[in-house]
Amino acid sequence: MTAKLGVNVTLVNKLPTIFGTVRLVRSTSLMLTFLGDHLLDRGVCVSSGSVIDVLRRTGISEEATRSTLTRLTARGLLRRQRHGRRMYFGLTDRSTRILRDGSVRLWKTGAVNHDWDGTWTLLAFSLPAERRRERHDLRAQLAWAGFGPVQGGLWIAPGQPDVTAVLAELDLGSHLRIFHARADPATDIGEMISHAYDLPALAARYTDFRSRWASPAFPGDPLAAKLHLVTDWLQIIRQDPRLPIPHLPPDWPAAAAQELFFDLNSRLAEPAAEIAAPLLDTVPATA
């Protein structure tokens, strides 16, 4: 199977470093990708040993993996389930929601917004100066949800993104006002977008992705390569507000990068699953 993929087996131990910024991916991100691939909607829990074995292939040490499992459990993203002398980990309602959102971004909405209906969501907020920390957290959450700042406390996003999670997590509903509207013809939407979003930085992420992954030969471990690939891509598109194609530069690199991602993922899926199958020790998840 590795020959079919054009794998260079001498690179297997270099996987965490050969993709530039991919080597900086935290163990948490890789673990969430693993959980999304192998636990989401399957009704199972996986042993800690299996997680260690899989993430070791990506360059994550056993110590780092155990620390990440503990941290995710403390944050309510994993739950423990003991069977005999072994400890198993399963998803919680919170992690299930997060992983399903990631799955939608990966396989349904994608990185290219061809179906924009011309509407914008406007969100205005006002917080007193002494609530600086909450204001910072709100801005970070809004950027994550695809919003960009227009002026002062007014932020915009294309379409009608779901801000329910933002409102629930920060409990700032009384300080927010949300509207849905269309821009007047007098509004220069291109200029507004260029001020609200850092388009050069976003384009650079897609260009860098293509540079890292355009090599015809994969590293020697398809499972590790797939986990790095999906994690890398998901981090990029989660920072992409999916701006309308008509209001982006004609050479916008998202479509070409997405095509590359889909192609590589398709080629890696089967051999990665074959490697993962004997590694995964799972048990049915109990209520």
CYANA upper distance limits for C-alpha pairs under 8 A (distance plus 0.5 A):
  1 MET  CA      5 LEU  CA      7.11
  1 MET  CA    271 PRO  CA      6.99
  2 THR  CA      6 GLY  CA      6.90
  2 THR  CA      7 VAL  CA      5.87
  2 THR  CA    220 GLY  CA      7.60
  2 THR  CA    221 ASP  CA      8.41
  2 THR  CA    222 PRO  CA      8.12
  2 THR  CA    271 PRO  CA      8.26
  3 ALA  CA      7 VAL  CA      6.37
  5 LEU  CA    217 ALA  CA      7.70
  5 LEU  CA    218 PHE  CA      7.52
  5 LEU  CA    267 ARG  CA      7.77
  5 LEU  CA    268 LEU  CA      8.32
  6 GLY  CA    216 PRO  CA      7.62
  6 GLY  CA    217 ALA  CA      5.54
  6 GLY  CA    218 PHE  CA      6.97
  7 VAL  CA    217 ALA  CA      5.74
  7 VAL  CA    218 PHE  CA      5.30
  7 VAL  CA    219 PRO  CA      6.15
  7 VAL  CA    220 GLY  CA      5.69
  7 VAL  CA    221 ASP  CA      8.39
  8 ASN  CA     12 VAL  CA      8.10
  8 ASN  CA    217 ALA  CA      6.72
  8 ASN  CA    218 PHE  CA      6.83
  8 ASN  CA    219 PRO  CA      6.06
  8 ASN  CA    220 GLY  CA      5.92
  9 VAL  CA    219 PRO  CA      6.84
  9 VAL  CA    220 GLY  CA      4.61
  9 VAL  CA    221 ASP  CA      8.18
 10 THR  CA    219 PRO  CA      8.33
 10 THR  CA    220 GLY  CA      7.40
 11 LEU  CA     15 LEU  CA      7.05
 11 LEU  CA    219 PRO  CA      5.78
 11 LEU  CA    220 GLY  CA      6.50
 12 VAL  CA    219 PRO  CA      5.81
 12 VAL  CA    220 GLY  CA      5.00
 12 VAL  CA    221 ASP  CA      6.56
 13 ASN  CA     59 GLY  CA      8.19
 14 LYS  CA     18 ILE  CA      6.60
 15 LEU  CA     19 PHE  CA      7.93
 15 LEU  CA     58 THR  CA      7.18
 15 LEU  CA     59 GLY  CA      7.53
 15 LEU  CA    219 PRO  CA      6.91
 15 LEU  CA    224 ALA  CA      8.30
 15 LEU  CA    225 ALA  CA      8.07
 16 PRO  CA     22 VAL  CA      7.41
 16 PRO  CA     23 ARG  CA      5.19
 16 PRO  CA     58 THR  CA      6.91
 16 PRO  CA     59 GLY  CA      6.10
 17 THR  CA     22 VAL  CA      7.66
 17 THR  CA     23 ARG  CA      5.39
 18 ILE  CA     22 VAL  CA      8.45
 18 ILE  CA     23 ARG  CA      7.94
 19 PHE  CA     23 ARG  CA      6.98
 19 PHE  CA    212 ARG  CA      5.86
 19 PHE  CA    213 TRP  CA      8.05
 20 GLY  CA    212 ARG  CA      7.58
 21 THR  CA     25 VAL  CA      7.87
 22 VAL  CA    228 HIS  CA      7.71
 22 VAL  CA    232 ASP  CA      6.96
 25 VAL  CA     29 SER  CA      7.13
 25 VAL  CA     30 LEU  CA      7.76
 25 VAL  CA    231 THR  CA      8.49
 25 VAL  CA    232 ASP  CA      8.25
 26 ARG  CA     30 LEU  CA      7.27
 27 SER  CA     31 MET  CA      6.48
 27 SER  CA     60 ILE  CA      6.99
 27 SER  CA     64 ALA  CA      7.55
 27 SER  CA     65 THR  CA      7.31
 27 SER  CA     68 THR  CA      7.32
 28 THR  CA     32 LEU  CA      6.66
 28 THR  CA     68 THR  CA      6.57
 28 THR  CA     72 LEU  CA      8.49
 29 SER  CA     33 THR  CA      6.82
 29 SER  CA    231 THR  CA      6.95
 30 LEU  CA     34 PHE  CA      6.74
 30 LEU  CA     55 LEU  CA      8.10
 30 LEU  CA    227 LEU  CA      6.90
 30 LEU  CA    228 HIS  CA      7.42
 30 LEU  CA    231 THR  CA      6.55
 31 MET  CA     35 LEU  CA      6.64
 31 MET  CA     51 VAL  CA      8.47
 31 MET  CA     55 LEU  CA      7.80
 32 LEU  CA     36 GLY  CA      6.56
 32 LEU  CA     99 LEU  CA      8.03
 33 THR  CA     37 ASP  CA      6.71
 33 THR  CA    227 LEU  CA      6.85
 33 THR  CA    230 VAL  CA      7.44
 33 THR  CA    231 THR  CA      6.50
 34 PHE  CA     38 HIS  CA      6.61
 34 PHE  CA     39 LEU  CA      8.42
 34 PHE  CA    227 LEU  CA      7.12
 35 LEU  CA     39 LEU  CA      5.59
 35 LEU  CA     40 LEU  CA      6.94
 36 GLY  CA     40 LEU  CA      5.54
 36 GLY  CA     99 LEU  CA      6.22
 36 GLY  CA    100 ARG  CA      8.41
 36 GLY  CA    103 SER  CA      8.21
 38 HIS  CA     42 ARG  CA      8.07
 39 LEU  CA     43 GLY  CA      7.51
 39 LEU  CA     44 VAL  CA      6.68
 39 LEU  CA     45 CYS  CA      7.49
 39 LEU  CA     46 VAL  CA      8.23
 39 LEU  CA     90 GLY  CA      8.02
 39 LEU  CA     91 LEU  CA      7.90
 40 LEU  CA     91 LEU  CA      8.03
 40 LEU  CA     96 THR  CA      7.19
 40 LEU  CA     99 LEU  CA      7.69
 40 LEU  CA    100 ARG  CA      8.24
 43 GLY  CA    284 PRO  CA      6.52
 43 GLY  CA    285 ALA  CA      5.92
 44 VAL  CA     90 GLY  CA      7.14
 44 VAL  CA    282 THR  CA      6.61
 44 VAL  CA    283 VAL  CA      5.97
 44 VAL  CA    284 PRO  CA      4.88
 44 VAL  CA    285 ALA  CA      5.03
 45 CYS  CA     81 GLN  CA      8.06
 45 CYS  CA     88 TYR  CA      6.16
 45 CYS  CA     89 PHE  CA      5.57
 45 CYS  CA     90 GLY  CA      4.80
 45 CYS  CA     91 LEU  CA      7.98
 45 CYS  CA    282 THR  CA      5.90
 45 CYS  CA    283 VAL  CA      5.94
 45 CYS  CA    284 PRO  CA      6.68
 45 CYS  CA    285 ALA  CA      5.87
 46 VAL  CA     50 SER  CA      7.22
 46 VAL  CA     51 VAL  CA      7.77
 46 VAL  CA     88 TYR  CA      5.56
 46 VAL  CA     89 PHE  CA      5.83
 46 VAL  CA     90 GLY  CA      7.08
 46 VAL  CA    280 LEU  CA      7.29
 46 VAL  CA    281 ASP  CA      6.27
 46 VAL  CA    282 THR  CA      4.89
 46 VAL  CA    283 VAL  CA      7.14
 47 SER  CA     51 VAL  CA      7.13
 47 SER  CA     86 ARG  CA      7.44
 47 SER  CA     87 MET  CA      6.29
 47 SER  CA     88 TYR  CA      4.56
 47 SER  CA     89 PHE  CA      6.67
 47 SER  CA    280 LEU  CA      8.05
 47 SER  CA    281 ASP  CA      6.19
 47 SER  CA    282 THR  CA      6.74
 48 SER  CA     52 ILE  CA      6.71
 48 SER  CA     66 ARG  CA      8.20
 48 SER  CA     86 ARG  CA      8.47
 48 SER  CA     87 MET  CA      6.71
 48 SER  CA     88 TYR  CA      6.32
 48 SER  CA     89 PHE  CA      7.32
 49 GLY  CA     53 ASP  CA      6.64
 50 SER  CA     54 VAL  CA      6.68
 50 SER  CA    279 LEU  CA      6.40
 50 SER  CA    280 LEU  CA      5.76
 50 SER  CA    281 ASP  CA      6.53
 51 VAL  CA     55 LEU  CA      6.56
 51 VAL  CA     65 THR  CA      8.00
 51 VAL  CA    280 LEU  CA      8.31
 52 ILE  CA     56 ARG  CA      6.39
 52 ILE  CA     61 SER  CA      8.21
 52 ILE  CA     62 GLU  CA      6.13
 52 ILE  CA     65 THR  CA      6.51
 52 ILE  CA     66 ARG  CA      8.01
 53 ASP  CA     57 ARG  CA      7.34
 53 ASP  CA    279 LEU  CA      7.62
 54 VAL  CA     58 THR  CA      7.74
 54 VAL  CA    224 ALA  CA      8.23
 54 VAL  CA    276 ALA  CA      8.01
 54 VAL  CA    279 LEU  CA      7.77
 55 LEU  CA     59 GLY  CA      7.17
 55 LEU  CA     60 ILE  CA      5.92
 55 LEU  CA     61 SER  CA      8.00
 55 LEU  CA     65 THR  CA      7.67
 55 LEU  CA    224 ALA  CA      8.21
 56 ARG  CA     60 ILE  CA      5.39
 56 ARG  CA     61 SER  CA      6.20
 56 ARG  CA     62 GLU  CA      7.29
 57 ARG  CA    221 ASP  CA      8.03
 57 ARG  CA    223 LEU  CA      8.33
 57 ARG  CA    224 ALA  CA      6.18
 58 THR  CA    224 ALA  CA      5.39
 58 THR  CA    225 ALA  CA      8.12
 58 THR  CA    227 LEU  CA      8.15
 58 THR  CA    228 HIS  CA      7.91
 60 ILE  CA     64 ALA  CA      6.87
 60 ILE  CA     65 THR  CA      7.13
 61 SER  CA     65 THR  CA      6.73
 62 GLU  CA     66 ARG  CA      6.64
 63 GLU  CA     67 SER  CA      6.67
 64 ALA  CA     68 THR  CA      6.60
 65 THR  CA     69 LEU  CA      6.69
 66 ARG  CA     70 THR  CA      6.78
 67 SER  CA     71 ARG  CA      6.62
 68 THR  CA     72 LEU  CA      6.52
 69 LEU  CA     73 THR  CA      6.63
 69 LEU  CA     78 LEU  CA      8.05
 70 THR  CA     74 ALA  CA      6.69
 71 ARG  CA     75 ARG  CA      6.77
 72 LEU  CA     76 GLY  CA      6.85
 72 LEU  CA     77 LEU  CA      5.63
 72 LEU  CA     78 LEU  CA      6.16
 73 THR  CA     77 LEU  CA      6.06
 73 THR  CA     78 LEU  CA      4.93
 73 THR  CA     79 ARG  CA      6.21
 73 THR  CA     80 ARG  CA      8.07
 74 ALA  CA     78 LEU  CA      8.35
 76 GLY  CA     92 THR  CA      7.39
 76 GLY  CA     94 ARG  CA      7.54
 76 GLY  CA     95 SER  CA      8.21
 77 LEU  CA     91 LEU  CA      6.94
 77 LEU  CA     92 THR  CA      6.13
 77 LEU  CA     93 ASP  CA      8.38
 77 LEU  CA     94 ARG  CA      6.49
 77 LEU  CA     95 SER  CA      5.25
 78 LEU  CA     89 PHE  CA      6.77
 78 LEU  CA     90 GLY  CA      6.11
 78 LEU  CA     91 LEU  CA      5.49
 78 LEU  CA     92 THR  CA      6.08
 78 LEU  CA     95 SER  CA      7.56
 79 ARG  CA     89 PHE  CA      6.08
 79 ARG  CA     90 GLY  CA      5.84
 79 ARG  CA     91 LEU  CA      6.81
 79 ARG  CA     92 THR  CA      6.87
 80 ARG  CA     87 MET  CA      7.24
 80 ARG  CA     88 TYR  CA      6.27
 80 ARG  CA     89 PHE  CA      5.26
 80 ARG  CA     90 GLY  CA      7.02
 81 GLN  CA     87 MET  CA      6.50
 81 GLN  CA     88 TYR  CA      5.51
 81 GLN  CA     89 PHE  CA      6.48
 81 GLN  CA     90 GLY  CA      7.84
 81 GLN  CA    285 ALA  CA      8.43
 81 GLN  CA    286 THR  CA      8.46
 82 ARG  CA     86 ARG  CA      6.38
 82 ARG  CA     87 MET  CA      5.10
 82 ARG  CA     88 TYR  CA      6.31
 83 HIS  CA     87 MET  CA      6.87
 83 HIS  CA     88 TYR  CA      7.74
 88 TYR  CA    282 THR  CA      8.15
 88 TYR  CA    283 VAL  CA      8.36
 90 GLY  CA    285 ALA  CA      7.28
 91 LEU  CA     95 SER  CA      6.36
 91 LEU  CA     96 THR  CA      6.65
 92 THR  CA     96 THR  CA      6.52
 93 ASP  CA     97 ARG  CA      6.79
 94 ARG  CA     98 ILE  CA      6.93
 95 SER  CA     99 LEU  CA      6.53
 96 THR  CA    100 ARG  CA      6.49
 97 ARG  CA    101 ASP  CA      6.66
 98 ILE  CA    102 GLY  CA      6.82
 99 LEU  CA    103 SER  CA      6.60
100 ARG  CA    104 VAL  CA      6.73
101 ASP  CA    105 ARG  CA      6.83
102 GLY  CA    106 LEU  CA      6.60
102 GLY  CA    234 LEU  CA      7.75
103 SER  CA    107 TRP  CA      6.51
103 SER  CA    108 LYS  CA      8.17
104 VAL  CA    108 LYS  CA      5.53
104 VAL  CA    109 THR  CA      6.71
104 VAL  CA    110 GLY  CA      8.30
105 ARG  CA    109 THR  CA      5.65
105 ARG  CA    110 GLY  CA      5.76
105 ARG  CA    111 ALA  CA      8.29
105 ARG  CA    234 LEU  CA      8.33
105 ARG  CA    237 ILE  CA      7.89
105 ARG  CA    238 ARG  CA      8.10
106 LEU  CA    110 GLY  CA      5.94
106 LEU  CA    234 LEU  CA      7.29
106 LEU  CA    237 ILE  CA      8.48
109 THR  CA    113 ASN  CA      8.16
110 GLY  CA    237 ILE  CA      7.96
110 GLY  CA    258 GLN  CA      8.20
111 ALA  CA    237 ILE  CA      6.48
111 ALA  CA    240 ASP  CA      7.64
111 ALA  CA    242 ARG  CA      6.57
111 ALA  CA    254 ALA  CA      6.69
111 ALA  CA    255 ALA  CA      7.62
111 ALA  CA    258 GLN  CA      7.28
112 VAL  CA    242 ARG  CA      6.76
112 VAL  CA    243 LEU  CA      8.44
112 VAL  CA    244 PRO  CA      8.44
112 VAL  CA    245 ILE  CA      7.63
112 VAL  CA    254 ALA  CA      6.98
112 VAL  CA    255 ALA  CA      6.66
113 ASN  CA    242 ARG  CA      6.01
113 ASN  CA    243 LEU  CA      6.83
113 ASN  CA    244 PRO  CA      5.83
113 ASN  CA    245 ILE  CA      6.40
114 HIS  CA    244 PRO  CA      7.18
114 HIS  CA    245 ILE  CA      6.59
115 ASP  CA    244 PRO  CA      8.43
116 TRP  CA    158 PRO  CA      7.90
116 TRP  CA    159 GLY  CA      6.92
116 TRP  CA    244 PRO  CA      6.44
117 ASP  CA    159 GLY  CA      7.21
118 GLY  CA    158 PRO  CA      8.25
118 GLY  CA    159 GLY  CA      7.56
118 GLY  CA    182 ARG  CA      6.84
119 THR  CA    158 PRO  CA      6.85
119 THR  CA    159 GLY  CA      5.57
119 THR  CA    160 GLN  CA      7.97
119 THR  CA    180 HIS  CA      7.23
119 THR  CA    181 ALA  CA      6.05
119 THR  CA    182 ARG  CA      5.35
119 THR  CA    183 ALA  CA      8.09
120 TRP  CA    156 ILE  CA      7.05
120 TRP  CA    157 ALA  CA      6.19
120 TRP  CA    158 PRO  CA      5.10
120 TRP  CA    159 GLY  CA      5.46
120 TRP  CA    160 GLN  CA      7.18
120 TRP  CA    180 HIS  CA      6.18
120 TRP  CA    181 ALA  CA      5.89
120 TRP  CA    182 ARG  CA      6.50
120 TRP  CA    183 ALA  CA      8.17
121 THR  CA    156 ILE  CA      6.03
121 THR  CA    157 ALA  CA      5.73
121 THR  CA    158 PRO  CA      6.76
121 THR  CA    159 GLY  CA      6.68
121 THR  CA    160 GLN  CA      6.13
121 THR  CA    161 PRO  CA      7.94
121 THR  CA    178 ILE  CA      7.52
121 THR  CA    179 PHE  CA      6.25
121 THR  CA    180 HIS  CA      5.08
121 THR  CA    181 ALA  CA      7.00
122 LEU  CA    154 LEU  CA      7.40
122 LEU  CA    155 TRP  CA      6.31
122 LEU  CA    156 ILE  CA      5.16
122 LEU  CA    157 ALA  CA      7.31
122 LEU  CA    178 ILE  CA      6.17
122 LEU  CA    179 PHE  CA      5.57
122 LEU  CA    180 HIS  CA      6.61
122 LEU  CA    181 ALA  CA      7.93
123 LEU  CA    154 LEU  CA      6.28
123 LEU  CA    155 TRP  CA      5.71
123 LEU  CA    156 ILE  CA      6.76
123 LEU  CA    176 LEU  CA      7.30
123 LEU  CA    177 ARG  CA      6.16
123 LEU  CA    178 ILE  CA      5.00
123 LEU  CA    179 PHE  CA      6.96
124 ALA  CA    153 GLY  CA      5.88
124 ALA  CA    154 LEU  CA      4.96
124 ALA  CA    155 TRP  CA      6.83
124 ALA  CA    176 LEU  CA      6.19
124 ALA  CA    177 ARG  CA      5.61
124 ALA  CA    178 ILE  CA      6.96
125 PHE  CA    153 GLY  CA      5.72
125 PHE  CA    154 LEU  CA      7.25
125 PHE  CA    175 HIS  CA      6.05
125 PHE  CA    176 LEU  CA      5.03
125 PHE  CA    177 ARG  CA      6.86
126 SER  CA    153 GLY  CA      6.81
126 SER  CA    175 HIS  CA      6.30
126 SER  CA    176 LEU  CA      7.56
127 LEU  CA    131 ARG  CA      6.89
127 LEU  CA    132 ARG  CA      8.44
127 LEU  CA    135 ARG  CA      7.17
127 LEU  CA    175 HIS  CA      7.18
128 PRO  CA    132 ARG  CA      8.15
131 ARG  CA    135 ARG  CA      6.81
132 ARG  CA    136 HIS  CA      6.70
133 ARG  CA    137 ASP  CA      6.77
134 GLU  CA    138 LEU  CA      6.53
134 GLU  CA    170 LEU  CA      8.12
135 ARG  CA    139 ARG  CA      6.74
136 HIS  CA    140 ALA  CA      6.80
137 ASP  CA    141 GLN  CA      6.68
137 ASP  CA    170 LEU  CA      8.39
138 LEU  CA    142 LEU  CA      6.57
138 LEU  CA    166 VAL  CA      8.18
138 LEU  CA    170 LEU  CA      7.69
139 ARG  CA    143 ALA  CA      6.65
140 ALA  CA    144 TRP  CA      6.72
141 GLN  CA    145 ALA  CA      6.70
141 GLN  CA    166 VAL  CA      6.86
142 LEU  CA    146 GLY  CA      6.91
142 LEU  CA    147 PHE  CA      5.71
142 LEU  CA    148 GLY  CA      8.01
142 LEU  CA    166 VAL  CA      7.93
143 ALA  CA    147 PHE  CA      5.40
143 ALA  CA    148 GLY  CA      6.65
143 ALA  CA    239 GLN  CA      8.02
143 ALA  CA    241 PRO  CA      8.44
144 TRP  CA    238 ARG  CA      7.17
144 TRP  CA    239 GLN  CA      6.53
144 TRP  CA    241 PRO  CA      8.46
145 ALA  CA    161 PRO  CA      7.60
145 ALA  CA    162 ASP  CA      8.42
145 ALA  CA    163 VAL  CA      7.76
145 ALA  CA    241 PRO  CA      7.62
146 GLY  CA    157 ALA  CA      6.26
146 GLY  CA    158 PRO  CA      8.35
146 GLY  CA    161 PRO  CA      8.13
146 GLY  CA    239 GLN  CA      7.78
146 GLY  CA    240 ASP  CA      7.09
146 GLY  CA    241 PRO  CA      4.34
146 GLY  CA    242 ARG  CA      7.72
147 PHE  CA    155 TRP  CA      6.44
147 PHE  CA    156 ILE  CA      5.61
147 PHE  CA    157 ALA  CA      4.96
147 PHE  CA    158 PRO  CA      8.44
147 PHE  CA    241 PRO  CA      7.18
148 GLY  CA    155 TRP  CA      5.82
148 GLY  CA    156 ILE  CA      5.95
148 GLY  CA    157 ALA  CA      6.97
148 GLY  CA    196 ALA  CA      5.17
148 GLY  CA    197 TYR  CA      6.17
149 PRO  CA    153 GLY  CA      7.92
149 PRO  CA    154 LEU  CA      6.56
149 PRO  CA    155 TRP  CA      4.77
149 PRO  CA    156 ILE  CA      6.95
149 PRO  CA    195 HIS  CA      8.41
149 PRO  CA    196 ALA  CA      5.43
149 PRO  CA    197 TYR  CA      8.16
150 VAL  CA    154 LEU  CA      6.18
150 VAL  CA    155 TRP  CA      5.87
150 VAL  CA    156 ILE  CA      7.23
150 VAL  CA    192 MET  CA      7.60
150 VAL  CA    195 HIS  CA      7.57
150 VAL  CA    196 ALA  CA      5.90
151 GLN  CA    155 TRP  CA      7.72
156 ILE  CA    196 ALA  CA      8.50
157 ALA  CA    161 PRO  CA      7.76
157 ALA  CA    241 PRO  CA      7.66
158 PRO  CA    241 PRO  CA      8.13
158 PRO  CA    242 ARG  CA      8.00
158 PRO  CA    243 LEU  CA      6.78
158 PRO  CA    244 PRO  CA      7.69
160 GLN  CA    180 HIS  CA      7.79
163 VAL  CA    167 LEU  CA      6.82
164 THR  CA    168 ALA  CA      6.60
165 ALA  CA    169 GLU  CA      6.45
166 VAL  CA    170 LEU  CA      6.71
167 LEU  CA    171 ASP  CA      6.02
167 LEU  CA    172 LEU  CA      6.51
167 LEU  CA    173 GLY  CA      6.18
168 ALA  CA    172 LEU  CA      8.37
168 ALA  CA    173 GLY  CA      8.44
172 LEU  CA    176 LEU  CA      7.18
183 ALA  CA    187 THR  CA      6.77
183 ALA  CA    189 ILE  CA      8.16
188 ASP  CA    192 MET  CA      6.79
189 ILE  CA    193 ILE  CA      6.58
189 ILE  CA    247 HIS  CA      7.67
190 GLY  CA    194 SER  CA      6.71
190 GLY  CA    247 HIS  CA      6.16
190 GLY  CA    248 LEU  CA      7.99
191 GLU  CA    195 HIS  CA      6.84
192 MET  CA    196 ALA  CA      6.64
193 ILE  CA    197 TYR  CA      6.30
193 ILE  CA    247 HIS  CA      8.45
194 SER  CA    198 ASP  CA      7.23
194 SER  CA    199 LEU  CA      7.07
198 ASP  CA    202 LEU  CA      6.89
199 LEU  CA    203 ALA  CA      6.53
200 PRO  CA    204 ALA  CA      6.55
201 ALA  CA    205 ARG  CA      6.98
202 LEU  CA    206 TYR  CA      7.40
202 LEU  CA    239 GLN  CA      8.37
202 LEU  CA    240 ASP  CA      7.47
203 ALA  CA    207 THR  CA      6.79
203 ALA  CA    252 TRP  CA      7.32
203 ALA  CA    253 PRO  CA      6.72
203 ALA  CA    254 ALA  CA      7.80
204 ALA  CA    208 ASP  CA      6.40
205 ARG  CA    209 PHE  CA      6.62
205 ARG  CA    236 ILE  CA      7.10
206 TYR  CA    210 ARG  CA      6.92
206 TYR  CA    236 ILE  CA      7.90
206 TYR  CA    253 PRO  CA      6.51
206 TYR  CA    254 ALA  CA      6.34
206 TYR  CA    257 ALA  CA      6.37
207 THR  CA    211 SER  CA      6.83
207 THR  CA    253 PRO  CA      6.93
207 THR  CA    257 ALA  CA      7.78
208 ASP  CA    212 ARG  CA      6.68
209 PHE  CA    213 TRP  CA      6.65
209 PHE  CA    232 ASP  CA      8.37
209 PHE  CA    233 TRP  CA      8.11
209 PHE  CA    257 ALA  CA      7.35
210 ARG  CA    214 ALA  CA      5.93
210 ARG  CA    257 ALA  CA      6.23
210 ARG  CA    260 LEU  CA      7.77
211 SER  CA    215 SER  CA      8.44
213 TRP  CA    260 LEU  CA      8.48
214 ALA  CA    260 LEU  CA      8.14
218 PHE  CA    222 PRO  CA      7.93
218 PHE  CA    225 ALA  CA      7.69
219 PRO  CA    225 ALA  CA      7.12
221 ASP  CA    225 ALA  CA      6.59
221 ASP  CA    272 ALA  CA      8.47
222 PRO  CA    226 LYS  CA      6.46
222 PRO  CA    268 LEU  CA      6.29
222 PRO  CA    271 PRO  CA      6.63
222 PRO  CA    272 ALA  CA      5.54
222 PRO  CA    275 ILE  CA      8.46
223 LEU  CA    227 LEU  CA      6.84
223 LEU  CA    268 LEU  CA      7.96
223 LEU  CA    271 PRO  CA      7.68
223 LEU  CA    272 ALA  CA      4.54
223 LEU  CA    273 ALA  CA      7.68
223 LEU  CA    275 ILE  CA      7.02
223 LEU  CA    276 ALA  CA      7.45
224 ALA  CA    228 HIS  CA      6.72
224 ALA  CA    272 ALA  CA      8.28
225 ALA  CA    229 LEU  CA      6.45
225 ALA  CA    268 LEU  CA      8.21
226 LYS  CA    230 VAL  CA      6.58
226 LYS  CA    265 ASN  CA      7.02
226 LYS  CA    268 LEU  CA      6.57
226 LYS  CA    269 ALA  CA      7.72
226 LYS  CA    272 ALA  CA      7.40
227 LEU  CA    231 THR  CA      6.53
228 HIS  CA    232 ASP  CA      6.39
229 LEU  CA    233 TRP  CA      6.65
229 LEU  CA    261 PHE  CA      8.07
229 LEU  CA    265 ASN  CA      7.98
230 VAL  CA    234 LEU  CA      6.41
230 VAL  CA    265 ASN  CA      8.16
231 THR  CA    235 GLN  CA      6.69
232 ASP  CA    236 ILE  CA      7.10
233 TRP  CA    237 ILE  CA      6.85
233 TRP  CA    261 PHE  CA      7.82
234 LEU  CA    238 ARG  CA      6.40
235 GLN  CA    239 GLN  CA      7.17
236 ILE  CA    240 ASP  CA      7.11
237 ILE  CA    241 PRO  CA      8.47
243 LEU  CA    247 HIS  CA      7.84
243 LEU  CA    248 LEU  CA      7.76
244 PRO  CA    248 LEU  CA      7.28
248 LEU  CA    252 TRP  CA      7.06
253 PRO  CA    257 ALA  CA      6.80
254 ALA  CA    258 GLN  CA      6.51
255 ALA  CA    259 GLU  CA      6.70
256 ALA  CA    260 LEU  CA      6.84
257 ALA  CA    261 PHE  CA      6.76
258 GLN  CA    262 PHE  CA      6.70
259 GLU  CA    263 ASP  CA      6.69
260 LEU  CA    264 LEU  CA      6.63
261 PHE  CA    265 ASN  CA      6.48
262 PHE  CA    266 SER  CA      6.55
263 ASP  CA    267 ARG  CA      6.86
264 LEU  CA    268 LEU  CA      6.64
265 ASN  CA    269 ALA  CA      6.32
266 SER  CA    270 GLU  CA      8.25
268 LEU  CA    272 ALA  CA      6.35
269 ALA  CA    273 ALA  CA      6.63
270 GLU  CA    274 GLU  CA      6.78
271 PRO  CA    275 ILE  CA      6.82
272 ALA  CA    276 ALA  CA      6.65
273 ALA  CA    277 ALA  CA      6.52
274 GLU  CA    278 PRO  CA      8.20
275 ILE  CA    279 LEU  CA      7.64
276 ALA  CA    280 LEU  CA      6.71
